[in-house]
Amino acid sequence: MVLELVDATLQAVEPISQRTAAWQVFARCAVPQLGLGSLARLVSLLQQYGPDEDAELALLLWQSEIALTTSAIKAVQRLRSLVAFLQGQGITNAASWLQWRDTADAPTVLQGAQQAPDTLHALRWYLDSGRCDVPWVLMFGRRVIGQAPTQGHIMLAVQEMAEAMNLSAKALARRIAWHERLFQALGDVPELRQAWWRGVKRTLQAQLSNATAVKLQVQGVRERLPLVLAVHLRQGQPILTVQLPRAFGAAPAWPNLTMVQLRQEGWGSGLELRLLLQGEGVLPAQLQLDIAKRWKAAQLQPPVFERISAAKWEISCCWCDGLWKPSSLDQAEVTIWAIDTALQVMEYVLVLKGMFGELQATKKP
C-alpha cells in the first residue's frame, strides 16, 4: 500500500524517467532503511519529521533522485495530504483502504474533498489504480522460497494452488497460518540454547568492556513456567541488552551509541535475530545515508533508522543466523557459534562508532 501511495504522490514529477527513478530508489532504499512496511509506519515517520523538516525528509525518501529540491519538498507535502485524507476517512491499513475504495460513495467523497488540485489528482489516480499487497501471501512466499518473490507471481501461484485443492484463497490462508504457528525448530535442547545466549553475553561483555550494564531477559512468556532460564528461552523472546556510557567529551549534538540490544525475532529452521543500536545526539539525514552505504560496503545487513526524538535515535537490522538444531551439536560447537554471532554484532558496532569518531574529528577545531 505504501508503494502505491508514493507512486501516486510522484505523479506530478516530470520527466517520467525521473519519476520512475525516484520511485525505484524509494522502494529499494527508503523502504528497508525506514521500515516503511505499512501505512501505520508511514504515519509514524511523518509525525517524527514536522512540516518544517520536509527538506530533510525528502532527502531520506528519495536520496537526491528528484533533482529539484522544490519538487522533492512538494512531493513530501503531497504525501502528507494523501495520508491525512486517508486518516480522515478512517483508513488505517490496506484492508480498510480496499473496503472504502469499493464503496459506492467513494468517488462522491473524493469529489467534495477540500484538497489542493495536485493532491486530488493523486487521489483520483490512487482510487482508480491503487493496489494492495496481501501480506500473508508474501510472507508465505518469503519463507518457502527464501527470498521476497515477485508479488504477481506468488499471488498467481497461491491462487492456482487453492483451486487445485478445491479451496478458496482465504481458506488456504487460514490453513497456512495454522501450520506456520506449529512450525518450530526440531531437536531443541534448552540447556544448549541457554549456553548459546550466555556465550553471546560473555563475548559482548569482553568486547564492550566499558558497558555500564549487561542484562539477558525473556519477554512474551504467558504460561506459568518454572523459573528456569533455559525453559523461558524456548517459550519466549530472549533479549540481551548492553548499556553504554556517553562518550567522554562528546558534544550534546554529536551522535553517541548508548545501547546495543540483540533479540530473537521468531522461531523456525533459522534463528531470526534483530540487532538494535540506540543512541543520543543528532543523526542527520546525510549521515543516515552514509551509514547505509558504509554498512553495504562492509557486506552488513541494511539498516532501518528510527528517530525517537530530536536527540534520540535507533538503528536496527535483522538476519537469520544459521540452523538451530542443537541436538546435532556439542557444547563446544554451540560456544563457537555464540562467539561468531557476538563478533557479527561487534562488526555493526565498530563501523558505527568509527563513523561517529570521524564525524567528531572533522568538527573539532
C-alpha positions, 0 to 999 in steps of 0.5 A, a space after each residue: 500500500 505504501 508503494 502505491 501511495 508514493 507512486 501516486 504522490 510522484 505523479 506530478 514529477 516530470 520527466 517520467 524517467 525521473 519519476 520512475 527513478 525516484 520511485 525505484 530508489 524509494 522502494 529499494 532504499 527508503 523502504 528497508 532503511 525506514 521500515 516503511 512496511 505499512 501505512 501505520 509506519 508511514 504515519 509514524 515517520 511523518 509525525 517524527 519529521 514536522 512540516 518544517 523538516 520536509 527538506 530533510 525528509 525528502 532527502 531520506 525518501 528519495 536520496 537526491 533522485 528528484 533533482 529539484 529540491 522544490 519538487 522533492 519538498 512538494 512531493 513530501 507535502 503531497 504525501 502528507 495530504 494523501 495520508 491525512 485524507 486517508 486518516 480522515 476517512 478512517 483508513 488505517 491499513 490496506 484492508 480498510 483502504 480496499 473496503 472504502 475504495 469499493 464503496 459506492 460513495 467513494 468517488 462522491 467523497 473524493 469529489 467534495 474533498 477540500 484538497 489542493 488540485 495536485 493532491 486530488 489528482 493523486 487521489 483520483 489516480 490512487 482510487 482508480 489504480 491503487 493496489 494492495 499487497 496481501 501480506 500473508 501471501 508474501 510472507 508465505 512466499 518469503 519463507 518457502 522460497 527464501 527470498 521476497 518473490 515477485 508479488 504477481 507471481 506468488 499471488 498467481 501461484 497461491 491462487 492456482 494452488 487453492 483451486 487445485 485443492 478445491 479451496 478458496 484463497 482465504 481458506 488456504 490462508 487460514 490453513 497456512 497460518 495454522 501450520 506456520 504457528 506449529 512450525 518450530 525448530 526440531 531437536 531443541 535442547 534448552 540447556 544448549 540454547 541457554 549456553 548459546 545466549 550466555 556465550 553471546 553475553 560473555 563475548 559482548 561483555 569482553 568486547 564492550 568492556 566499558 558497558 555500564 550494564 549487561 542484562 539477558 531477559 525473556 519477554 512474551 512468556 504467558 504460561 506459568 513456567 518454572 523459573 528456569 532460564 533455559 525453559 523461558 528461552 524456548 517459550 519466549 523472546 530472549 533479549 540481551 541488552 548492553 548499556 553504554 556510557 556517553 562518550 567522554 567529551 562528546 558534544 550534546 549534538 554529536 551522535 553517541 551509541 548508548 545501547 546495543 540490544 540483540 533479540 530473537 525475532 521468531 522461531 523456525 529452521 533459522 534463528 531470526 535475530 534483530 540487532 538494535 543500536 540506540 543512541 543520543 545526539 543528532 543523526 542527520 539525514 546525510 549521515 543516515 545515508 552514509 551509514 547505509 552505504 558504509 554498512 553495504 560496503 562492509 557486506 552488513 545487513 541494511 539498516 532501518 533508522 528510527 528517530 525517537 526524538 530530536 536527540 534520540 535515535 535507533 538503528 536496527 537490522 535483522 538476519 537469520 543466523 544459521 540452523 538451530 538444531 542443537 541436538 546435532 551439536 556439542 557444547 563446544 560447537 554451540 560456544 563457537 557459534 555464540 562467539 561468531 554471532 557476538 563478533 557479527 554484532 561487534 562488526 555493526 558496532 565498530 563501523 558505527 562508532 568509527 563513523 561517529 569518531 570521524 564525524 567528531 574529528 572533522 568538527 573539532 577545531 
